[in-house]
Amino acid sequence: MGIGQLAGFAGATAVLVGMPGPNNLYISLRSLTQGRRAGVVSALAIETGTLVYIVVTALGLATLVQTSPTSFAAITVAGALYLAYLGIKMLRASVGDHSAGLEVAPLGRVFRDGVVVNLLNPKAALFFLAFLPQFATRGASADQLRTELLLLGVGALLIGLVFDLCYAVGADAIGRRFRSVRTTSRWRNLTVAAIYLGLSAFALVTAL
């Protein structure tokens, strides 16, 4: 792979990763409502999910999913349903007007949810199924192709981590003002629920 090809990959990846999506929104919401520590944990969780995609792509399982529109649609619907679950969870928390919602989630749950959000994120799936393989050397041997996909995947992970941490730090700065405002956890949870449900609806429309 030439320097020009690598530079093109890095630039295109930065644009795609930096665009707002379920991953960035999840990180931002955690930082806004729970602070920078939760945002950083969310960023690490998202990239843990990326590691899974890297391994799957390198092993060639991505090709199997790519050739089966039904399988890809199932992944998209599963991701939409999980986002809807998170939204409904926030709605239920808002009914009692207490603080047991997103802002007080244990960091273990923050990490777990972040991994799942990325694994079921249609944007991430499209990136590894359709975008990443385009930069691999055509006609390469199986071992070379596997190595290239692993290296490209790690590069995408590092770029994604930089953006994720920027979202976490930036959202925390905004969240300090947000958390200092005298507003009930009910309204905070309702806001988060509306965003999750909106993303879920968008993902479902994309799948259909």
N, C-alpha and C positions, 0 to 999 in steps of 0.2 A: 504494500500500500504506500502510495506516494504522499509527500507532505501536503500537496494540494488537496488530495482526497481526504486526508485526516482533518485539515483545516475546514473543509466543507462540511464534514460530519460534525465537528465541534460547533460550528456556527449554527447549523440547522438544528442540532440537538438543543443548544442554548435557547433558541427561539421557541421550539416546541415545549421544552420543559418549563420555560418561564411563563408560558401562557397560563392564565388561571384555569384551574380544573379541580376535581374532587380532592386530589392530594394537597394542593396548595391551600384550598379552602379549609380542609380538615386541620392542617397545621395552624393556619391563621385563627381559626375558632378556638383551638386549645390555648394559644398564646393570649388571645383576647380575654378569655374568661378565666384562665387558670394561671397564666404567667409564663415567663420565658422558659422555665425549666420544663414545663409540660410541652411547650412548643418544640424545644430541642429533642425531647424524647419522641415526639410525634415525627419529627424529621428523620430520626434514626429508624423509627418503625417503618416509615414509608420506604426508605432505602433498603431495609431488610426484605421487604416485599420485592424490591427491584432485584435483589440477589437471586430470589427464586426464579424470576423471569429470565435472568441471565443464564442460569443453569439449564432451564427448560429449553431456551432457544438454542444453546450450544449443543444440547443433546439431540436436537432435531425434532423434538415433540411439537415445536411451534409450527412446523410444516404440516403436521397432521391436523392441527386445529385450523390452520389457514385454509386448507383445502376442504374444510367442512363448515359452511356458513351456519349450519344449525348449532354446532359446538360453540362458535363465536357468539352467536345470538344468545345462547344459554349463559355464557359468561357475563354478557352485558346485562341480561335480565337479573341474574344473581346479584350483580353489583348494585343495580337499581333497587332491588328489594332490600338489600342490606342498608342502603342509605335511607330508604323509607322506614326501616326498623329504627334507625337512630333518630329520625325525625319524630316518630310516634313516641319513642322513649322520652324525648324532650317535652312533648305535649303532655304526657302523663305526669312528668315531674312538675309541669307548670300548674296543673290542676290543684295541687295541694299548696302551691305558693311557698315551697321550701327550697333549701339550697342543696338538694341531693342530686342535682342535675350535672351537666357537663363540667361546671367549674370546680367541683370537688371530687372528680373521678380519680381513683388511685392511679399512680403512674404505670402500674402493671397493666391496667385496663386501657389506659391511654395508648400504650405500646401495642397491645393486642389489636385494638380497633384500628390503629394506623396501618398495621400489616394487612389486615383484611380489606380495608378501604383501597389500598393500592393493588392488591391481588385481584379485586373485583372491579377495578377502574377500567372502563372501556378505552380511555385515552392511553393508559399504560400498555394495555393489551395490543392496541393498534401499533404503538411505537415498536414493540418487539416483534410483532408478527409481520408487519408490512414495511416498516421504515428501516430498522437495523440491518436486515439481510441485504438491502440494496447497496450497502457500502462494503460488503465482503467481495473478495476477489472471485470473479466468475471462472469456473473451470478448475478451481483449487481442489486439492485432495481433501478427503474427509477430515484428516487431522489438522491440516492447515486452516480449513474453514472453521473448524471447532475453535481453534486457537484465536483466529481473527474475531469471531463472534464474542468470545470471552473478553478479549481486550477491548473491543468496541463497547461491550456491555459495561465493563468496569469504568471506561471513560464516561459513559452516559451517567453512571451512578455518581461519580465524583462531581460532574457538572450539576446533576440534580441536587446533590447534597448542599452545594453552595447556594443554590436558589432557595432550597428548603429552609436553610438556616437564616437566610435574609428575610424570608417571610416570617419566620418565628420571631426574630429580633424586632422587625418592623411592627408586627402585630402586637407584640408585647408593649412597645412604646405607646401605641394607640390605646391598648387595653388598660394601661395604668390610669388614664383619664376615664375610660369606660367603667372601670371597677370602682373608681372614686365617686362616681355619680350615685346619688341616693335613689336607686331604682330597685324594684323587687326582683328576686331571682325568677319570678314568674314571667316577667317581660323579657328577660334575657333568654330564658329557655324557649319562649315563643318565637323569638327572633331566630335562634339557632335552628329550631324545628322547621320554620318556614324555608330556610336556606337548604336544609337537608332534603326536605320534601320536593323543593323545586328542582334540585339536582337529580333526584330520583325520577321525577317526571321527564326530565330532559333525556336521561339515559334510556328510559323505556321508549320514548319516541325514536331515538336513534336506533334501537334494536328492531323496531317495527318498520 
